[in-house]
Amino acid sequence: MSETVRPTAAQARANLHGVLQLVAAGRLRCSETTRRPAAATVAAVAEVLDGGDFYPDEPIAAFAWPLLVQAGGLAELAAGRFQLTDRGREITVLGT
């Protein structure tokens, strides 16, 4: 069995920037009850992922990114829509 190494640091920075831009544009929604991203949100995130998702038929990263920016304090849920926090705005201005 052979190992595959995927250097993803630059890709993660690009993905973070893309997701924060979607948040800034008001395009990401999430259930306030379950805190799970809506299907349209997962599709929008999938479009901005550098190199696409890990698996073509499984939106693993596209599902995870909205949760990651929320957990990292870069976005918060307000009335079912993500909005940037002060920290998220600061990172967006810096261009990640």
Backbone torsions as a table, in degrees:
resi	resn	phi	psi	omega
1	MET	NA	132.8	-179.4
2	SER	-104.4	153.5	179.0
3	GLU	-95.4	148.5	174.3
4	THR	-119.3	127.3	178.4
5	VAL	-106.0	127.6	179.0
6	ARG	-118.1	101.2	175.8
7	PRO	-70.7	119.1	-171.6
8	THR	-122.2	8.0	-176.3
9	ALA	-61.2	-48.9	-179.6
10	ALA	-66.3	-37.9	179.1
11	GLN	-64.5	-41.3	179.3
12	ALA	-63.3	-40.7	177.3
13	ARG	-62.0	-43.6	179.0
14	ALA	-63.9	-42.0	-180.0
15	ASN	-66.1	-41.7	177.3
16	LEU	-59.6	-46.3	179.6
17	HIS	-60.3	-45.4	-180.0
18	GLY	-62.0	-42.8	-179.8
19	VAL	-68.0	-42.1	178.1
20	LEU	-64.2	-33.3	175.7
21	GLN	-65.6	-38.8	176.2
22	LEU	-64.6	-40.7	177.3
23	VAL	-62.3	-46.9	-179.3
24	ALA	-60.1	-33.1	-179.9
25	ALA	-82.6	-3.6	178.8
26	GLY	75.1	24.2	-174.9
27	ARG	-92.8	-5.3	-175.9
28	LEU	-108.9	127.1	-180.0
29	ARG	-120.6	155.2	-178.1
30	CYS	-150.3	146.1	176.1
31	SER	-66.7	130.7	178.1
32	GLU	-72.8	-24.2	179.9
33	THR	-78.2	-53.6	-175.8
34	THR	-93.0	-17.9	-175.9
35	ARG	63.5	21.6	178.2
36	ARG	-94.7	140.2	179.4
37	PRO	-65.4	143.9	176.5
38	ALA	-68.8	158.2	180.0
39	ALA	-58.1	-40.2	178.7
40	ALA	-64.9	-33.4	177.2
41	THR	-66.7	-46.0	178.6
42	VAL	-59.9	-41.7	179.2
43	ALA	-65.1	-41.4	179.8
44	ALA	-64.9	-41.8	179.1
45	VAL	-65.7	-41.0	179.7
46	ALA	-57.5	-33.6	-179.5
47	GLU	-68.5	-26.8	-176.2
48	VAL	-101.2	-3.0	-179.0
49	LEU	-68.3	128.2	177.5
50	ASP	-68.7	114.3	-179.3
51	GLY	84.2	5.3	179.5
52	GLY	76.7	-172.2	-179.4
53	ASP	-82.9	171.7	-178.4
54	PHE	-63.9	-41.8	179.9
55	TYR	-126.4	136.7	-175.2
56	PRO	-58.5	-35.8	-175.1
57	ASP	-102.4	5.7	-179.4
58	GLU	-128.2	107.7	-178.0
59	PRO	-79.2	62.2	-176.1
60	ILE	-67.1	-55.8	-178.3
61	ALA	-68.2	-39.2	-179.4
62	ALA	-63.9	-33.4	176.1
63	PHE	-74.1	-38.3	-173.4
64	ALA	-76.0	-36.2	-173.3
65	TRP	-57.0	-44.8	177.2
66	PRO	-60.3	-35.8	178.7
67	LEU	-69.5	-37.3	-179.7
68	LEU	-66.5	-43.5	-179.7
69	VAL	-68.8	-29.9	176.2
70	GLN	-71.9	-47.0	180.0
71	ALA	-63.8	-31.4	179.9
72	GLY	-82.1	0.1	178.5
73	GLY	75.5	18.9	179.7
74	LEU	-92.8	-20.0	177.9
75	ALA	-144.6	154.8	177.4
76	GLU	-136.3	157.8	-178.5
77	LEU	-91.4	128.0	177.4
78	ALA	-137.2	113.4	-179.7
79	ALA	55.5	40.7	176.0
80	GLY	82.7	-0.1	-178.5
81	ARG	-123.8	139.2	176.3
82	PHE	-73.8	141.9	171.8
83	GLN	-135.7	149.9	-179.6
84	LEU	-68.1	141.7	170.3
85	THR	-85.8	175.7	176.1
86	ASP	-57.3	-42.6	179.1
87	ARG	-63.1	-41.1	178.6
88	GLY	-65.5	-39.7	177.2
89	ARG	-64.0	-40.6	-179.8
90	GLU	-61.9	-45.1	179.2
91	ILE	-66.0	-38.5	179.5
92	THR	-64.1	-41.0	178.8
93	VAL	-64.5	-38.9	-180.0
94	LEU	-72.1	-14.2	178.8
95	GLY	79.0	21.8	-178.3
96	THR	49.5	NA	NA
